[in-house]
Amino acid sequence: MRSSLLVLFLNFLLSPFILAQPQSSWRVATPAELQNALPARASVEKERIETEMRTASGITDSHGNIIAGVVLITAGYSADGKYSHYLLVQSPITFGDVTLPIGNYVIGWQRSEDTLLVKFYDALSGDPRGITVAHHLANGSRVESFRIWPPSSNSILQIGRFSVPYTIKQASR
């Protein structure tokens, strides 16, 4: 009986602190949410490039912010291997060493022996935003053309067999 009362008393005292801890409200975005957020043709520099919606992946929070991306169909455009993915950011995020504010971006990559150099550019201007390194995932991991995992599972952006860790800062509203 005494131990039960002690547990209740401690829970009463600690509950404000437990409730004050930030909780991840990010989850996998549904296909409908991705369809609504991502363009069928992305504005990239002076082009409007078609996207491959079946490759779309993203996460969304309880406030309706979304971080999502999709493969660009760059054949016939002036991309010249500069970029391969479109990225929509509605909450500030850091991929590896690259911090991106809210905006639209394109991602390109260059493979080395054991890593990918992942390059981020502003979608409209083409201005470079930063470069980070993606590392091999563990053997046996499923290959994904593009996937943003929710923070509750694994805070990574996956391109093929490679991943870049990310952290999200909550957008001020």
N, C-alpha and C positions, 0 to 999 in steps of 0.2 A: 504494500500500500504506500509506504513512504517513498519507494523508488518511483512509483507511478506519479505521485505528487511532485517529486523533484523533476521528473521529465517534463511534466506539464508546465511547471514553473519556468524551467529553462527555455522551453519552446516559446512561452509567453515573452520572456526577456529578449530572446534572440530573433524572434520573427520579424521585427522591423529591419534588422540587418540582413537577414536572408532575402526578404522581399526587395531590398534596395539594390541587391546585386544585379548587374545587367544580365539579361538572359537573351540568348540568341533567338530572335523571332524570324530568322531567315529560313525559308523552306524552298524546295524545288518548285520552280514556276510550272504551271500547267501548260499544255500545248496551246490552249486558248489565250492564256496570258502572253505567251511568247508571240503568238500570231498578232495580237493587238499591239504589242510593244515594238516589234522588229519590222523594219520595212521590207517589202517585197523587192524593192530596188533601193539600195543604199546610196546616199549622196556621198561620193568619195572624190575629193578634189573637184575636177571639172566633169566627172562622169556620174552616171546613175547606174550602178552595177547590180545586177540581179543577185539575189541571195538564194541559198539552197535551204529552204525552211525545214526540211526533214533533219538537218544537222543542228538546228537551234537548240540551245541549252541556256538555262539561266536560273537565278534565284530571285525571290521576292520577299519583302518583309511585310509586317502587319500594317504598315502605313502606305502600302502600294508602290514603294520604291522597287525598282527592278535593276538587276545587273545581268545582262544577257548578251549572248553573241551568236553568230551564225557564220557559216562558210560563205565566202563570196565566189561567184562564178566569174573569174577574171579573164577567161579566154577571150581574146579579141580586144581587150582594153589595154590602156597604157600602164598597167600595174607593173609589168616587167619583173614579177617576182617580189616586188616591194612589200606587198601585203596579201593576205589570204583570208582574213576573218574580219568581220565587222563587230564592234563591241559597243553596247549601250550601257552607260554608267549613270545611275540616278542616285547614288550615294557614294561619297568619296571612298576610294579603295586603293590599297597598295598591293601591287603584284611584285613579289621579291623586293627589289630596291626602287621600283617605279611607282610613284604616287600619282593617281589620276583623280582630278576633281570631276564633278558631274559634267557629263558631255558625251560626245560621240567620237569613237576612235576606230582605227583599223590596226590590225596586228599582222606582222610579218615574222618570219623566222628563218634562221640559217642554221643548218645542222653542222655540228662538229662531230668528232668521233664518239663522244659519250654524252654530249649535251646539245641543247638547242639554245641559240641566242634568240630571245624573243624580243621583238622590236615593236614599240607602240608609237603610233602617229595620230595626230589630230585628223579626223576624217575629212573635214571640209578644206583645211589648208594644206594638209600633207606634212605639216611641221613635225619633226621628231619630238616625242615626249619622254623617251627613255628606253634603255635596254636592260634586260635581266636575263638570268640563266635558268633554264628548265633542266631538270635532271631526270634520268631514267626512273620509271616506276618499278616497283618490285616485280620480279619474274612472275608470270602468270596473271598479271593485271590485264584487264580487257582493254583493247585498243579503241580509242574514241577519236573521231575527227576533231571534235571540240566539245568540252564539257566543263561546266562550272559546278563543282560539288558544293552542297550547302555546308555552312560552318559546323553544323551538328554532326556531319558525317566525316568530312575531310576538307579542310579549307584550302582547296587547290583548284587551279585552272589546269585542265588536262588537254594537251594537244598530242594526239597519237599515243606513243608510249612514254611521253614526257610530262612533267608537271612543274608548276610554279606555285608556291604557297601565296596566299593572300590574307590580308586583314581588312576589315571594313570599319569605317568610321560612320557613325550615324549622321545622316543629313539633318541639318537644322531646318525646322519647319515653323 
